[in-house]
């Protein structure tokens, strides 16, 4: 049985998924790869996957909200990801439907946006929402989806809103994230010392991120089991 590959952008997302799937038999557990944040790191992670026999790919982790209706901690199972070049990559419809049905509450119907640079301010978020009709954004899914499509592999997205459409991302938060997806607390502190006006925005982001990780941690086993397979009988 070929495993599903889970690709994340942050170490704590990968650690959470490892804990959630640990109860599964060894032959059903996914291959979990933390890429680190951004499209370049996602492409490197895909190169590692190239050498493995897998049955499908899931892009899993946090997302920035573009739709003002989405609260922090909302779980999304988008039908597709769109890039800023208007390249649309659909997720596997059967896999998506089974995953949505297995979650504790029905996820909203959404379109994901894939970008190459971090979206840090409210104006940019509003522009993407209006122009592309996308509901949330991340920097890895369009790369992972393209890789899966080119190889004829089933592709799925499960993302959790970690900053809402009304929240800006302070420079301190970006400085505190390493290329490998781990948190660098001293870099955050250094940024805050030089510019303490970032503190309220950072506290808000911490609260929202906590809601997101709690949602990820509480994904039910039925949904985890769906995530870990690509073959379904209707």
N, C-alpha and C positions, 0 to 999 in steps of 0.2 A: 504494500500500500504506500503510495507516494504522499508525503506530507504537504500541507499547505504552508507557504512562506508568509510570515507576518513581518512587515517592515514598519518600523517606527522611527521617529525623529529624535526622541529623547530617551535617556536611560531609564527614567522612572516609568515610562510607558512600557518599555520592554520588560522591566522587572515585575510590573503589575500583571502583564500577560503571562509571564513565566509562572507566577503564583496561581493564576486562574486556571492554567492548563496542566498543572503538576499532577492532578488526580487522574488524568487520562492514561490509558495504557501506552507504553512507549511507542507502539506502532501507530498511534493516533495523534501523538503530540505534534504541534507545528514546529517548523524551523523558524526561530525568532531572530531577526537581525535588526539591531539598532543602527541606523544609518548615520545619525547626527542630523542637524537641521540644514535644510536647503537642497536645491536641485542637484548640485554637484555631489553632495554626499549620498543622495538617493541613487544617483547613477552608479556610484561606486558599489553601493549595496546590491544593486541589480547585477553588477558584474560578478559578485560573489555567488549570487543565486544561480547565475548562468552555469555554474559548475555542479549544480545539484539537480537531482531528479525530484521535481515537485509537481503537484496537481493543480495548483492555483496560487494566486498572490492576493494578499489583503494589505491595504494601506491603512494603518490604525494609529490613532493618536489624537492630539488636540487640534483644534481649529479656531480661527478667529471668526467671530460672527459678523456677517454683513447685513443680514436681515434684522431689523430692530425688534422683531417679534421673538427672536430666539434668546432665551435666558442662558446664563452660564450653567454648565452641567447637562445641557440638552444633548442627547445622543442622536446622531444623524447617520442614516444609511443612504447616501445619495444615489440617484439613478445614473449619474454621469459626472465627469469632471471636465471643465472647460478651461483652456489656457487663454492668455491675453492675445494670442494669435487666432482665437476662435476655433481652435482644434478641439473637437468634442470626442471624448472617449467614454463610451457607455460601460457601466458595470454589468456583470452577468445577471440577467433579469431573474432567473430562477433562484440563484444563490441569494440575491438581494431580497426577494420575496420571502424566502424561508427564514432568513435572518431577521427581517422586520417582524415577522409573525412570532418569532421566538423571544423577542424582547418583552420586558415587563409592561411597557406602555408603547403604543404604536408611534414610531418616529414620524415626524412631518415629512412630506414629500419635498425633497431639496435637490439642488444642483450645486456641486462643489466647484470652487475656483482654484486653479493651480497657478501660482506666480513664482517668479524667480528671485524676488527680493521681498523682505518683510514689509507687511502693510502695518504701519505704526500709528496712523492718525485717523480720526473720525471722518475727515473729508475724503480721504482715499477709500475708506470702507463704503461710504455712501455712493461714491462714483462707480465702484465696481458693482454694487447692488443695482444701481440704476442702469448701467450700460450693459452688463452681462446677465442680469437677472439671477445672479448666483447668490446663494444664501449664506455660505461660509467659505473660508479660504485657508489654504495651507501651501507649503512650498515643496512638497514631495509627491503628492498624489498624481499630478499630471505626468511626471517622469516615470513613476512606477506603472501607471496605466498604459503609457505608450510602450514600455518594455513588454508588458503582458500581452498587449494587442499584437505586437510584431511577432510574438512567438506562439500565438494562438492559445494562450493560457487564460482560464477564467480569472476575472479581476473583480474585486469588491472593495468597498470603502466603508469604514466605520470610524467616524470622527466625533469628538465631544467638544462642545463650545467651551473654550477656556478664557476668552475675552469677548465681550459683547460688542455690538455695533457702536455703542456710545462710549466705549473705552479706548483710550489711547495707550500705546505701549511705550513706556519710558525707556530711554537709552540705557539705564541701569539694568533693566531686564535683559536686553540684548547683549550687553557686555558680560552678563553673568552666565551665558550659555556657551559652552565649549563646542568645538567642531565635532566632538564625539557624542554630544547630547547630554553631557553632565553639567551640573550646576557649579559655578565658580563664585562662592559667596564673597570672597575678598574683592573680586572685581566689582561686585554690586556695591559693596561698602565704599570702595574708592570713588565710584561714580556719585554716590549719594553725598559723600563729603564735599566733593567739588560742586555739586548742584543739588542741595537738599529740597528744592521745590518739586523734585520728582517723587518724594516720599508718598504723598496721597495717592498718586496714580499707581505706584508700586504696591501699596497696601491693597488697593482695589484689585489689581491683577493677582495678587496672592490669594485673596478671597475667592475670586472667580476660578483660579487654577485648582484650588482645593475642592470646589464643587465639581470640577471636571474630573479630577482623579478619583473622587468618591463615586461618581457615576461609572467610571471605567472599572473600578474595583467591584462594583455590585452588578455587573452584567451577569445574568443568570446562567447556570450551567447548560441549560437547553440551548441558549444562544451561542455559548462557547463551542458546544458540540457541532452546531451548524457551521460556525466559522471554520472549523477544522476539517470540513469535508466539502467536496464540490459536486458529488453525485447525489441526486435526489429522485425519489419515486413519488409521483403525484397520485 
